[in-house]
Amino acid sequence: MLFRRQAANPYRPTSRRQRLVIIAITAAVVVTLWMLLIERPGWKVQPIPGSPLAPCRTGQTTDCVGGQANVLLIPAGTAPGASGASAAR
């Protein structure tokens, strides 16, 4: 009991400096997240050196760096033999 320390108050209010640090960190995180959401990654496409393709001009969508890749989607058909297996039962 002679060397026993008093327990620190766990409900001690934060100091003004701690509140400012918390606000600064929160503001930095919010700004960083907004910048990551707003900024388009790869918006400036750089061609590979020695490549014959150049960056896309206004309205150009093919044969250029940063163009579109057209994909055809074909609906899936029924599995072969699925209707025959159920009819045999």
PyMOL Python script that loads the backbone (N, CA, C, O; Angstrom):
from pymol import cmd

cmd.read_pdbstr("""\
ATOM      1  N   MET A   1       0.799  -1.177   0.000  1.00  0.00           N
ATOM      2  CA  MET A   1       0.000   0.000   0.000  1.00  0.00           C
ATOM      3  C   MET A   1       0.861   1.268   0.000  1.00  0.00           C
ATOM      4  O   MET A   1       0.399   2.357  -0.343  1.00  0.00           O
ATOM      5  N   LEU A   2       2.060   1.101   0.375  1.00  0.00           N
ATOM      6  CA  LEU A   2       2.943   2.242   0.442  1.00  0.00           C
ATOM      7  C   LEU A   2       3.289   2.775  -0.956  1.00  0.00           C
ATOM      8  O   LEU A   2       3.357   3.988  -1.156  1.00  0.00           O
ATOM      9  N   PHE A   3       3.512   1.849  -1.945  1.00  0.00           N
ATOM     10  CA  PHE A   3       3.902   2.247  -3.298  1.00  0.00           C
ATOM     11  C   PHE A   3       2.749   2.194  -4.287  1.00  0.00           C
ATOM     12  O   PHE A   3       2.969   2.283  -5.495  1.00  0.00           O
ATOM     13  N   ARG A   4       1.580   2.056  -3.819  1.00  0.00           N
ATOM     14  CA  ARG A   4       0.427   1.929  -4.713  1.00  0.00           C
ATOM     15  C   ARG A   4       0.094   3.290  -5.336  1.00  0.00           C
ATOM     16  O   ARG A   4      -0.012   4.299  -4.638  1.00  0.00           O
ATOM     17  N   ARG A   5      -0.071   3.294  -6.677  1.00  0.00           N
ATOM     18  CA  ARG A   5      -0.416   4.523  -7.381  1.00  0.00           C
ATOM     19  C   ARG A   5      -1.923   4.617  -7.535  1.00  0.00           C
ATOM     20  O   ARG A   5      -2.626   3.608  -7.589  1.00  0.00           O
ATOM     21  N   GLN A   6      -2.385   5.807  -7.602  1.00  0.00           N
ATOM     22  CA  GLN A   6      -3.815   5.982  -7.824  1.00  0.00           C
ATOM     23  C   GLN A   6      -4.121   5.713  -9.295  1.00  0.00           C
ATOM     24  O   GLN A   6      -3.335   6.070 -10.173  1.00  0.00           O
ATOM     25  N   ALA A   7      -5.258   5.087  -9.560  1.00  0.00           N
ATOM     26  CA  ALA A   7      -5.665   4.799 -10.931  1.00  0.00           C
ATOM     27  C   ALA A   7      -6.018   6.099 -11.627  1.00  0.00           C
ATOM     28  O   ALA A   7      -6.635   6.989 -11.041  1.00  0.00           O
ATOM     29  N   ALA A   8      -5.616   6.195 -12.888  1.00  0.00           N
ATOM     30  CA  ALA A   8      -5.938   7.391 -13.672  1.00  0.00           C
ATOM     31  C   ALA A   8      -7.428   7.379 -13.995  1.00  0.00           C
ATOM     32  O   ALA A   8      -8.034   6.320 -14.151  1.00  0.00           O
ATOM     33  N   ASN A   9      -7.989   8.536 -14.089  1.00  0.00           N
ATOM     34  CA  ASN A   9      -9.406   8.654 -14.386  1.00  0.00           C
ATOM     35  C   ASN A   9      -9.633   8.312 -15.866  1.00  0.00           C
ATOM     36  O   ASN A   9      -9.194   9.062 -16.738  1.00  0.00           O
ATOM     37  N   PRO A  10     -10.312   7.192 -16.163  1.00  0.00           N
ATOM     38  CA  PRO A  10     -10.514   6.821 -17.571  1.00  0.00           C
ATOM     39  C   PRO A  10     -11.511   7.730 -18.277  1.00  0.00           C
ATOM     40  O   PRO A  10     -11.595   7.717 -19.505  1.00  0.00           O
ATOM     41  N   TYR A  11     -12.262   8.516 -17.523  1.00  0.00           N
ATOM     42  CA  TYR A  11     -13.283   9.384 -18.102  1.00  0.00           C
ATOM     43  C   TYR A  11     -12.827  10.844 -18.148  1.00  0.00           C
ATOM     44  O   TYR A  11     -13.643  11.763 -18.221  1.00  0.00           O
ATOM     45  N   ARG A  12     -11.519  11.032 -18.104  1.00  0.00           N
ATOM     46  CA  ARG A  12     -10.961  12.378 -18.146  1.00  0.00           C
ATOM     47  C   ARG A  12     -11.262  12.994 -19.514  1.00  0.00           C
ATOM     48  O   ARG A  12     -11.035  12.342 -20.534  1.00  0.00           O
ATOM     49  N   PRO A  13     -11.756  14.208 -19.563  1.00  0.00           N
ATOM     50  CA  PRO A  13     -12.054  14.826 -20.860  1.00  0.00           C
ATOM     51  C   PRO A  13     -10.768  15.087 -21.652  1.00  0.00           C
ATOM     52  O   PRO A  13      -9.693  15.266 -21.079  1.00  0.00           O
ATOM     53  N   THR A  14     -10.902  15.104 -22.950  1.00  0.00           N
ATOM     54  CA  THR A  14      -9.722  15.333 -23.791  1.00  0.00           C
ATOM     55  C   THR A  14      -9.299  16.795 -23.685  1.00  0.00           C
ATOM     56  O   THR A  14     -10.121  17.689 -23.484  1.00  0.00           O
ATOM     57  N   SER A  15      -8.014  17.008 -23.825  1.00  0.00           N
ATOM     58  CA  SER A  15      -7.496  18.370 -23.753  1.00  0.00           C
ATOM     59  C   SER A  15      -7.756  19.084 -25.079  1.00  0.00           C
ATOM     60  O   SER A  15      -8.136  18.463 -26.071  1.00  0.00           O
ATOM     61  N   ARG A  16      -7.549  20.375 -25.075  1.00  0.00           N
ATOM     62  CA  ARG A  16      -7.775  21.161 -26.282  1.00  0.00           C
ATOM     63  C   ARG A  16      -6.843  20.703 -27.406  1.00  0.00           C
ATOM     64  O   ARG A  16      -7.259  20.640 -28.563  1.00  0.00           O
ATOM     65  N   ARG A  17      -5.613  20.390 -27.083  1.00  0.00           N
ATOM     66  CA  ARG A  17      -4.645  19.942 -28.081  1.00  0.00           C
ATOM     67  C   ARG A  17      -5.076  18.597 -28.678  1.00  0.00           C
ATOM     68  O   ARG A  17      -4.986  18.406 -29.891  1.00  0.00           O
ATOM     69  N   GLN A  18      -5.537  17.672 -27.846  1.00  0.00           N
ATOM     70  CA  GLN A  18      -5.996  16.377 -28.349  1.00  0.00           C
ATOM     71  C   GLN A  18      -7.193  16.546 -29.283  1.00  0.00           C
ATOM     72  O   GLN A  18      -7.281  15.869 -30.307  1.00  0.00           O
ATOM     73  N   ARG A  19      -8.111  17.442 -28.938  1.00  0.00           N
ATOM     74  CA  ARG A  19      -9.276  17.692 -29.799  1.00  0.00           C
ATOM     75  C   ARG A  19      -8.845  18.267 -31.138  1.00  0.00           C
ATOM     76  O   ARG A  19      -9.391  17.889 -32.175  1.00  0.00           O
ATOM     77  N   LEU A  20      -7.871  19.177 -31.134  1.00  0.00           N
ATOM     78  CA  LEU A  20      -7.381  19.747 -32.387  1.00  0.00           C
ATOM     79  C   LEU A  20      -6.699  18.695 -33.257  1.00  0.00           C
ATOM     80  O   LEU A  20      -6.853  18.695 -34.478  1.00  0.00           O
ATOM     81  N   VAL A  21      -5.941  17.796 -32.620  1.00  0.00           N
ATOM     82  CA  VAL A  21      -5.294  16.712 -33.369  1.00  0.00           C
ATOM     83  C   VAL A  21      -6.343  15.791 -33.974  1.00  0.00           C
ATOM     84  O   VAL A  21      -6.209  15.388 -35.130  1.00  0.00           O
ATOM     85  N   ILE A  22      -7.376  15.452 -33.229  1.00  0.00           N
ATOM     86  CA  ILE A  22      -8.451  14.593 -33.731  1.00  0.00           C
ATOM     87  C   ILE A  22      -9.164  15.260 -34.902  1.00  0.00           C
ATOM     88  O   ILE A  22      -9.456  14.607 -35.904  1.00  0.00           O
ATOM     89  N   ILE A  23      -9.444  16.553 -34.782  1.00  0.00           N
ATOM     90  CA  ILE A  23     -10.118  17.276 -35.864  1.00  0.00           C
ATOM     91  C   ILE A  23      -9.222  17.351 -37.100  1.00  0.00           C
ATOM     92  O   ILE A  23      -9.704  17.190 -38.221  1.00  0.00           O
ATOM     93  N   ALA A  24      -7.930  17.591 -36.909  1.00  0.00           N
ATOM     94  CA  ALA A  24      -6.999  17.677 -38.044  1.00  0.00           C
ATOM     95  C   ALA A  24      -6.885  16.343 -38.768  1.00  0.00           C
ATOM     96  O   ALA A  24      -6.890  16.302 -39.998  1.00  0.00           O
ATOM     97  N   ILE A  25      -6.783  15.256 -38.016  1.00  0.00           N
ATOM     98  CA  ILE A  25      -6.686  13.931 -38.633  1.00  0.00           C
ATOM     99  C   ILE A  25      -7.978  13.594 -39.370  1.00  0.00           C
ATOM    100  O   ILE A  25      -7.938  13.051 -40.475  1.00  0.00           O
ATOM    101  N   THR A  26      -9.119  13.911 -38.768  1.00  0.00           N
ATOM    102  CA  THR A  26     -10.403  13.653 -39.408  1.00  0.00           C
ATOM    103  C   THR A  26     -10.531  14.442 -40.710  1.00  0.00           C
ATOM    104  O   THR A  26     -10.965  13.900 -41.727  1.00  0.00           O
ATOM    105  N   ALA A  27     -10.158  15.713 -40.680  1.00  0.00           N
ATOM    106  CA  ALA A  27     -10.234  16.535 -41.885  1.00  0.00           C
ATOM    107  C   ALA A  27      -9.304  16.003 -42.970  1.00  0.00           C
ATOM    108  O   ALA A  27      -9.674  15.987 -44.143  1.00  0.00           O
ATOM    109  N   ALA A  28      -8.106  15.569 -42.599  1.00  0.00           N
ATOM    110  CA  ALA A  28      -7.164  15.023 -43.580  1.00  0.00           C
ATOM    111  C   ALA A  28      -7.702  13.740 -44.210  1.00  0.00           C
ATOM    112  O   ALA A  28      -7.563  13.536 -45.416  1.00  0.00           O
ATOM    113  N   VAL A  29      -8.309  12.885 -43.410  1.00  0.00           N
ATOM    114  CA  VAL A  29      -8.878  11.638 -43.942  1.00  0.00           C
ATOM    115  C   VAL A  29     -10.039  11.944 -44.878  1.00  0.00           C
ATOM    116  O   VAL A  29     -10.149  11.334 -45.942  1.00  0.00           O
ATOM    117  N   VAL A  30     -10.908  12.878 -44.501  1.00  0.00           N
ATOM    118  CA  VAL A  30     -12.050  13.232 -45.350  1.00  0.00           C
ATOM    119  C   VAL A  30     -11.573  13.805 -46.680  1.00  0.00           C
ATOM    120  O   VAL A  30     -12.086  13.421 -47.731  1.00  0.00           O
ATOM    121  N   VAL A  31     -10.605  14.713 -46.653  1.00  0.00           N
ATOM    122  CA  VAL A  31     -10.090  15.305 -47.887  1.00  0.00           C
ATOM    123  C   VAL A  31      -9.440  14.231 -48.755  1.00  0.00           C
ATOM    124  O   VAL A  31      -9.637  14.219 -49.971  1.00  0.00           O
ATOM    125  N   THR A  32      -8.676  13.337 -48.152  1.00  0.00           N
ATOM    126  CA  THR A  32      -8.032  12.259 -48.907  1.00  0.00           C
ATOM    127  C   THR A  32      -9.061  11.356 -49.560  1.00  0.00           C
ATOM    128  O   THR A  32      -8.913  11.004 -50.731  1.00  0.00           O
ATOM    129  N   LEU A  33     -10.101  10.972 -48.830  1.00  0.00           N
ATOM    130  CA  LEU A  33     -11.127  10.107 -49.409  1.00  0.00           C
ATOM    131  C   LEU A  33     -11.875  10.803 -50.536  1.00  0.00           C
ATOM    132  O   LEU A  33     -12.163  10.178 -51.557  1.00  0.00           O
ATOM    133  N   TRP A  34     -12.197  12.083 -50.372  1.00  0.00           N
ATOM    134  CA  TRP A  34     -12.872  12.819 -51.441  1.00  0.00           C
ATOM    135  C   TRP A  34     -11.986  12.913 -52.675  1.00  0.00           C
ATOM    136  O   TRP A  34     -12.478  12.770 -53.794  1.00  0.00           O
ATOM    137  N   MET A  35     -10.697  13.150 -52.496  1.00  0.00           N
ATOM    138  CA  MET A  35      -9.801  13.233 -53.646  1.00  0.00           C
ATOM    139  C   MET A  35      -9.713  11.887 -54.359  1.00  0.00           C
ATOM    140  O   MET A  35      -9.651  11.840 -55.588  1.00  0.00           O
ATOM    141  N   LEU A  36      -9.706  10.794 -53.601  1.00  0.00           N
ATOM    142  CA  LEU A  36      -9.667   9.478 -54.224  1.00  0.00           C
ATOM    143  C   LEU A  36     -10.960   9.181 -54.975  1.00  0.00           C
ATOM    144  O   LEU A  36     -10.937   8.487 -55.992  1.00  0.00           O
ATOM    145  N   LEU A  37     -12.088   9.697 -54.488  1.00  0.00           N
ATOM    146  CA  LEU A  37     -13.361   9.471 -55.164  1.00  0.00           C
ATOM    147  C   LEU A  37     -13.509  10.362 -56.392  1.00  0.00           C
ATOM    148  O   LEU A  37     -14.067   9.930 -57.401  1.00  0.00           O
ATOM    149  N   ILE A  38     -13.023  11.586 -56.324  1.00  0.00           N
ATOM    150  CA  ILE A  38     -13.222  12.541 -57.415  1.00  0.00           C
ATOM    151  C   ILE A  38     -12.208  12.333 -58.542  1.00  0.00           C
ATOM    152  O   ILE A  38     -12.573  12.394 -59.716  1.00  0.00           O
ATOM    153  N   GLU A  39     -10.961  12.093 -58.204  1.00  0.00           N
ATOM    154  CA  GLU A  39      -9.909  12.000 -59.207  1.00  0.00           C
ATOM    155  C   GLU A  39     -10.058  10.722 -60.022  1.00  0.00           C
ATOM    156  O   GLU A  39     -10.191   9.632 -59.466  1.00  0.00           O
ATOM    157  N   ARG A  40     -10.034  10.864 -61.333  1.00  0.00           N
ATOM    158  CA  ARG A  40     -10.109   9.697 -62.214  1.00  0.00           C
ATOM    159  C   ARG A  40      -8.710   9.118 -62.398  1.00  0.00           C
ATOM    160  O   ARG A  40      -7.831   9.803 -62.922  1.00  0.00           O
ATOM    161  N   PRO A  41      -8.487   7.893 -61.987  1.00  0.00           N
ATOM    162  CA  PRO A  41      -7.153   7.319 -62.195  1.00  0.00           C
ATOM    163  C   PRO A  41      -6.917   7.054 -63.685  1.00  0.00           C
ATOM    164  O   PRO A  41      -7.801   6.542 -64.372  1.00  0.00           O
ATOM    165  N   GLY A  42      -5.763   7.392 -64.166  1.00  0.00           N
ATOM    166  CA  GLY A  42      -5.422   7.145 -65.558  1.00  0.00           C
ATOM    167  C   GLY A  42      -6.094   8.083 -66.525  1.00  0.00           C
ATOM    168  O   GLY A  42      -6.248   7.731 -67.695  1.00  0.00           O
ATOM    169  N   TRP A  43      -6.502   9.264 -66.097  1.00  0.00           N
ATOM    170  CA  TRP A  43      -7.186  10.178 -67.005  1.00  0.00           C
ATOM    171  C   TRP A  43      -6.254  10.721 -68.067  1.00  0.00           C
ATOM    172  O   TRP A  43      -6.698  11.128 -69.141  1.00  0.00           O
ATOM    173  N   LYS A  44      -4.970  10.730 -67.777  1.00  0.00           N
ATOM    174  CA  LYS A  44      -3.988  11.154 -68.765  1.00  0.00           C
ATOM    175  C   LYS A  44      -3.244   9.912 -69.222  1.00  0.00           C
ATOM    176  O   LYS A  44      -2.350   9.425 -68.529  1.00  0.00           O
ATOM    177  N   VAL A  45      -3.612   9.403 -70.383  1.00  0.00           N
ATOM    178  CA  VAL A  45      -3.007   8.175 -70.888  1.00  0.00           C
ATOM    179  C   VAL A  45      -1.730   8.523 -71.631  1.00  0.00           C
ATOM    180  O   VAL A  45      -1.739   9.336 -72.556  1.00  0.00           O
ATOM    181  N   GLN A  46      -0.649   7.912 -71.226  1.00  0.00           N
ATOM    182  CA  GLN A  46       0.631   8.126 -71.879  1.00  0.00           C
ATOM    183  C   GLN A  46       0.926   6.948 -72.797  1.00  0.00           C
ATOM    184  O   GLN A  46       0.890   5.804 -72.345  1.00  0.00           O
ATOM    185  N   PRO A  47       1.215   7.193 -74.071  1.00  0.00           N
ATOM    186  CA  PRO A  47       1.534   6.079 -74.969  1.00  0.00           C
ATOM    187  C   PRO A  47       2.876   5.453 -74.608  1.00  0.00           C
ATOM    188  O   PRO A  47       3.751   6.107 -74.042  1.00  0.00           O
ATOM    189  N   ILE A  48       3.017   4.199 -74.941  1.00  0.00           N
ATOM    190  CA  ILE A  48       4.276   3.500 -74.709  1.00  0.00           C
ATOM    191  C   ILE A  48       5.295   4.027 -75.714  1.00  0.00           C
ATOM    192  O   ILE A  48       4.982   4.126 -76.901  1.00  0.00           O
ATOM    193  N   PRO A  49       6.505   4.367 -75.273  1.00  0.00           N
ATOM    194  CA  PRO A  49       7.507   4.873 -76.222  1.00  0.00           C
ATOM    195  C   PRO A  49       7.772   3.858 -77.328  1.00  0.00           C
ATOM    196  O   PRO A  49       7.957   2.670 -77.064  1.00  0.00           O
ATOM    197  N   GLY A  50       7.787   4.338 -78.565  1.00  0.00           N
ATOM    198  CA  GLY A  50       8.017   3.461 -79.713  1.00  0.00           C
ATOM    199  C   GLY A  50       6.748   2.818 -80.237  1.00  0.00           C
ATOM    200  O   GLY A  50       6.801   2.075 -81.216  1.00  0.00           O
ATOM    201  N   SER A  51       5.615   3.079 -79.617  1.00  0.00           N
ATOM    202  CA  SER A  51       4.342   2.509 -80.046  1.00  0.00           C
ATOM    203  C   SER A  51       3.774   3.353 -81.185  1.00  0.00           C
ATOM    204  O   SER A  51       3.859   4.581 -81.145  1.00  0.00           O
ATOM    205  N   PRO A  52       3.193   2.705 -82.207  1.00  0.00           N
ATOM    206  CA  PRO A  52       2.617   3.477 -83.310  1.00  0.00           C
ATOM    207  C   PRO A  52       1.299   4.147 -82.935  1.00  0.00           C
ATOM    208  O   PRO A  52       0.839   5.039 -83.649  1.00  0.00           O
ATOM    209  N   LEU A  53       0.683   3.735 -81.829  1.00  0.00           N
ATOM    210  CA  LEU A  53      -0.598   4.308 -81.446  1.00  0.00           C
ATOM    211  C   LEU A  53      -0.394   5.601 -80.670  1.00  0.00           C
ATOM    212  O   LEU A  53       0.522   5.717 -79.855  1.00  0.00           O
ATOM    213  N   ALA A  54      -1.253   6.557 -80.933  1.00  0.00           N
ATOM    214  CA  ALA A  54      -1.205   7.854 -80.250  1.00  0.00           C
ATOM    215  C   ALA A  54      -2.415   7.975 -79.340  1.00  0.00           C
ATOM    216  O   ALA A  54      -3.360   7.201 -79.487  1.00  0.00           O
ATOM    217  N   PRO A  55      -2.423   8.919 -78.404  1.00  0.00           N
ATOM    218  CA  PRO A  55      -3.609   9.124 -77.572  1.00  0.00           C
ATOM    219  C   PRO A  55      -4.818   9.504 -78.427  1.00  0.00           C
ATOM    220  O   PRO A  55      -4.670  10.092 -79.498  1.00  0.00           O
ATOM    221  N   CYS A  56      -6.013   9.163 -77.945  1.00  0.00           N
ATOM    222  CA  CYS A  56      -7.245   9.422 -78.687  1.00  0.00           C
ATOM    223  C   CYS A  56      -7.496  10.919 -78.831  1.00  0.00           C
ATOM    224  O   CYS A  56      -7.310  11.693 -77.892  1.00  0.00           O
ATOM    225  N   ARG A  57      -7.926  11.305 -80.036  1.00  0.00           N
ATOM    226  CA  ARG A  57      -8.368  12.681 -80.254  1.00  0.00           C
ATOM    227  C   ARG A  57      -9.820  12.775 -79.833  1.00  0.00           C
ATOM    228  O   ARG A  57     -10.439  11.759 -79.517  1.00  0.00           O
ATOM    229  N   THR A  58     -10.366  13.964 -79.822  1.00  0.00           N
ATOM    230  CA  THR A  58     -11.757  14.166 -79.436  1.00  0.00           C
ATOM    231  C   THR A  58     -12.675  13.416 -80.395  1.00  0.00           C
ATOM    232  O   THR A  58     -12.629  13.628 -81.607  1.00  0.00           O
ATOM    233  N   GLY A  59     -13.507  12.538 -79.843  1.00  0.00           N
ATOM    234  CA  GLY A  59     -14.453  11.773 -80.651  1.00  0.00           C
ATOM    235  C   GLY A  59     -13.901  10.473 -81.199  1.00  0.00           C
ATOM    236  O   GLY A  59     -14.675   9.651 -81.690  1.00  0.00           O
ATOM    237  N   GLN A  60     -12.608  10.251 -81.138  1.00  0.00           N
ATOM    238  CA  GLN A  60     -12.012   9.008 -81.644  1.00  0.00           C
ATOM    239  C   GLN A  60     -12.154   7.926 -80.590  1.00  0.00           C
ATOM    240  O   GLN A  60     -11.873   8.161 -79.415  1.00  0.00           O
ATOM    241  N   THR A  61     -12.592   6.729 -81.004  1.00  0.00           N
ATOM    242  CA  THR A  61     -12.802   5.652 -80.038  1.00  0.00           C
ATOM    243  C   THR A  61     -12.020   4.391 -80.368  1.00  0.00           C
ATOM    244  O   THR A  61     -11.926   3.498 -79.526  1.00  0.00           O
ATOM    245  N   THR A  62     -11.454   4.289 -81.569  1.00  0.00           N
ATOM    246  CA  THR A  62     -10.716   3.078 -81.935  1.00  0.00           C
ATOM    247  C   THR A  62      -9.336   3.457 -82.476  1.00  0.00           C
ATOM    248  O   THR A  62      -9.092   4.603 -82.853  1.00  0.00           O
ATOM    249  N   ASP A  63      -8.456   2.482 -82.503  1.00  0.00           N
ATOM    250  CA  ASP A  63      -7.090   2.637 -83.014  1.00  0.00           C
ATOM    251  C   ASP A  63      -6.325   3.759 -82.323  1.00  0.00           C
ATOM    252  O   ASP A  63      -5.609   4.522 -82.971  1.00  0.00           O
ATOM    253  N   CYS A  64      -6.477   3.855 -81.026  1.00  0.00           N
ATOM    254  CA  CYS A  64      -5.737   4.856 -80.263  1.00  0.00           C
ATOM    255  C   CYS A  64      -5.600   4.370 -78.827  1.00  0.00           C
ATOM    256  O   CYS A  64      -6.315   3.468 -78.391  1.00  0.00           O
ATOM    257  N   VAL A  65      -4.674   4.978 -78.103  1.00  0.00           N
ATOM    258  CA  VAL A  65      -4.468   4.628 -76.705  1.00  0.00           C
ATOM    259  C   VAL A  65      -5.580   5.279 -75.890  1.00  0.00           C
ATOM    260  O   VAL A  65      -5.769   6.494 -75.954  1.00  0.00           O
ATOM    261  N   GLY A  66      -6.320   4.469 -75.117  1.00  0.00           N
ATOM    262  CA  GLY A  66      -7.422   4.977 -74.322  1.00  0.00           C
ATOM    263  C   GLY A  66      -8.761   4.826 -75.027  1.00  0.00           C
ATOM    264  O   GLY A  66      -9.757   5.397 -74.584  1.00  0.00           O
ATOM    265  N   GLY A  67      -8.801   4.065 -76.118  1.00  0.00           N
ATOM    266  CA  GLY A  67     -10.048   3.860 -76.860  1.00  0.00           C
ATOM    267  C   GLY A  67     -10.959   2.865 -76.170  1.00  0.00           C
ATOM    268  O   GLY A  67     -10.663   2.385 -75.076  1.00  0.00           O
ATOM    269  N   GLN A  68     -12.066   2.561 -76.819  1.00  0.00           N
ATOM    270  CA  GLN A  68     -13.038   1.636 -76.255  1.00  0.00           C
ATOM    271  C   GLN A  68     -12.741   0.212 -76.711  1.00  0.00           C
ATOM    272  O   GLN A  68     -12.193  -0.011 -77.791  1.00  0.00           O
ATOM    273  N   ALA A  69     -13.106  -0.724 -75.886  1.00  0.00           N
ATOM    274  CA  ALA A  69     -13.040  -2.134 -76.262  1.00  0.00           C
ATOM    275  C   ALA A  69     -14.472  -2.631 -76.343  1.00  0.00           C
ATOM    276  O   ALA A  69     -15.137  -2.786 -75.319  1.00  0.00           O
ATOM    277  N   ASN A  70     -14.950  -2.879 -77.554  1.00  0.00           N
ATOM    278  CA  ASN A  70     -16.328  -3.321 -77.730  1.00  0.00           C
ATOM    279  C   ASN A  70     -16.440  -4.808 -77.408  1.00  0.00           C
ATOM    280  O   ASN A  70     -15.634  -5.620 -77.861  1.00  0.00           O
ATOM    281  N   VAL A  71     -17.451  -5.143 -76.620  1.00  0.00           N
ATOM    282  CA  VAL A  71     -17.665  -6.523 -76.193  1.00  0.00           C
ATOM    283  C   VAL A  71     -19.084  -6.927 -76.566  1.00  0.00           C
ATOM    284  O   VAL A  71     -20.035  -6.195 -76.293  1.00  0.00           O
ATOM    285  N   LEU A  72     -19.225  -8.088 -77.186  1.00  0.00           N
ATOM    286  CA  LEU A  72     -20.546  -8.603 -77.523  1.00  0.00           C
ATOM    287  C   LEU A  72     -20.980  -9.568 -76.435  1.00  0.00           C
ATOM    288  O   LEU A  72     -20.238 -10.478 -76.066  1.00  0.00           O
ATOM    289  N   LEU A  73     -22.173  -9.368 -75.931  1.00  0.00           N
ATOM    290  CA  LEU A  73     -22.712 -10.259 -74.922  1.00  0.00           C
ATOM    291  C   LEU A  73     -23.768 -11.135 -75.577  1.00  0.00           C
ATOM    292  O   LEU A  73     -24.745 -10.635 -76.134  1.00  0.00           O
ATOM    293  N   ILE A  74     -23.567 -12.424 -75.506  1.00  0.00           N
ATOM    294  CA  ILE A  74     -24.511 -13.376 -76.092  1.00  0.00           C
ATOM    295  C   ILE A  74     -25.217 -14.072 -74.937  1.00  0.00           C
ATOM    296  O   ILE A  74     -24.555 -14.581 -74.033  1.00  0.00           O
ATOM    297  N   PRO A  75     -26.552 -14.105 -74.947  1.00  0.00           N
ATOM    298  CA  PRO A  75     -27.260 -14.768 -73.848  1.00  0.00           C
ATOM    299  C   PRO A  75     -26.954 -16.262 -73.830  1.00  0.00           C
ATOM    300  O   PRO A  75     -26.812 -16.893 -74.877  1.00  0.00           O
ATOM    301  N   ALA A  76     -26.856 -16.803 -72.649  1.00  0.00           N
ATOM    302  CA  ALA A  76     -26.563 -18.224 -72.494  1.00  0.00           C
ATOM    303  C   ALA A  76     -27.795 -19.035 -72.867  1.00  0.00           C
ATOM    304  O   ALA A  76     -28.918 -18.680 -72.508  1.00  0.00           O
ATOM    305  N   GLY A  77     -27.577 -20.113 -73.582  1.00  0.00           N
ATOM    306  CA  GLY A  77     -28.680 -21.003 -73.947  1.00  0.00           C
ATOM    307  C   GLY A  77     -28.922 -22.019 -72.858  1.00  0.00           C
ATOM    308  O   GLY A  77     -28.222 -22.040 -71.847  1.00  0.00           O
ATOM    309  N   THR A  78     -29.912 -22.858 -73.066  1.00  0.00           N
ATOM    310  CA  THR A  78     -30.177 -23.921 -72.093  1.00  0.00           C
ATOM    311  C   THR A  78     -29.098 -24.979 -72.192  1.00  0.00           C
ATOM    312  O   THR A  78     -28.507 -25.187 -73.251  1.00  0.00           O
ATOM    313  N   ALA A  79     -28.851 -25.635 -71.093  1.00  0.00           N
ATOM    314  CA  ALA A  79     -27.826 -26.675 -71.055  1.00  0.00           C
ATOM    315  C   ALA A  79     -28.282 -27.854 -71.900  1.00  0.00           C
ATOM    316  O   ALA A  79     -29.449 -28.241 -71.830  1.00  0.00           O
ATOM    317  N   PRO A  80     -27.383 -28.438 -72.704  1.00  0.00           N
ATOM    318  CA  PRO A  80     -27.783 -29.578 -73.533  1.00  0.00           C
ATOM    319  C   PRO A  80     -28.153 -30.779 -72.660  1.00  0.00           C
ATOM    320  O   PRO A  80     -27.443 -31.113 -71.712  1.00  0.00           O
ATOM    321  N   GLY A  81     -29.241 -31.402 -72.984  1.00  0.00           N
ATOM    322  CA  GLY A  81     -29.679 -32.584 -72.255  1.00  0.00           C
ATOM    323  C   GLY A  81     -30.475 -32.273 -71.006  1.00  0.00           C
ATOM    324  O   GLY A  81     -30.942 -33.199 -70.343  1.00  0.00           O
ATOM    325  N   ALA A  82     -30.648 -31.023 -70.662  1.00  0.00           N
ATOM    326  CA  ALA A  82     -31.403 -30.694 -69.459  1.00  0.00           C
ATOM    327  C   ALA A  82     -32.870 -31.035 -69.623  1.00  0.00           C
ATOM    328  O   ALA A  82     -33.495 -31.543 -68.692  1.00  0.00           O
ATOM    329  N   SER A  83     -33.438 -30.762 -70.808  1.00  0.00           N
ATOM    330  CA  SER A  83     -34.853 -31.054 -71.009  1.00  0.00           C
ATOM    331  C   SER A  83     -35.068 -32.557 -71.202  1.00  0.00           C
ATOM    332  O   SER A  83     -36.115 -33.073 -70.812  1.00  0.00           O
ATOM    333  N   GLY A  84     -34.118 -33.264 -71.786  1.00  0.00           N
ATOM    334  CA  GLY A  84     -34.260 -34.708 -72.004  1.00  0.00           C
ATOM    335  C   GLY A  84     -34.184 -35.504 -70.718  1.00  0.00           C
ATOM    336  O   GLY A  84     -34.846 -36.534 -70.592  1.00  0.00           O
ATOM    337  N   ALA A  85     -33.385 -35.045 -69.754  1.00  0.00           N
ATOM    338  CA  ALA A  85     -33.221 -35.768 -68.496  1.00  0.00           C
ATOM    339  C   ALA A  85     -34.511 -35.692 -67.673  1.00  0.00           C
ATOM    340  O   ALA A  85     -34.875 -36.662 -67.009  1.00  0.00           O
ATOM    341  N   SER A  86     -35.191 -34.572 -67.710  1.00  0.00           N
ATOM    342  CA  SER A  86     -36.405 -34.439 -66.926  1.00  0.00           C
ATOM    343  C   SER A  86     -37.571 -35.180 -67.580  1.00  0.00           C
ATOM    344  O   SER A  86     -38.493 -35.606 -66.885  1.00  0.00           O
ATOM    345  N   ALA A  87     -37.546 -35.342 -68.897  1.00  0.00           N
ATOM    346  CA  ALA A  87     -38.639 -36.029 -69.603  1.00  0.00           C
ATOM    347  C   ALA A  87     -38.533 -37.544 -69.410  1.00  0.00           C
ATOM    348  O   ALA A  87     -39.542 -38.245 -69.490  1.00  0.00           O
ATOM    349  N   ALA A  88     -37.317 -38.064 -69.153  1.00  0.00           N
ATOM    350  CA  ALA A  88     -37.140 -39.510 -69.011  1.00  0.00           C
ATOM    351  C   ALA A  88     -37.721 -40.029 -67.708  1.00  0.00           C
ATOM    352  O   ALA A  88     -37.997 -41.224 -67.609  1.00  0.00           O
ATOM    353  N   ARG A  89     -37.912 -39.211 -66.739  1.00  0.00           N
ATOM    354  CA  ARG A  89     -38.391 -39.649 -65.439  1.00  0.00           C
ATOM    355  C   ARG A  89     -39.820 -39.899 -65.467  1.00  0.00           C
ATOM    356  O   ARG A  89     -40.400 -40.278 -64.450  1.00  0.00           O
TER     357      ARG A  89
END
""", "prot")
cmd.dss("prot")
cmd.show_as("cartoon", "prot")
cmd.util.cbc("prot")
cmd.orient("prot")
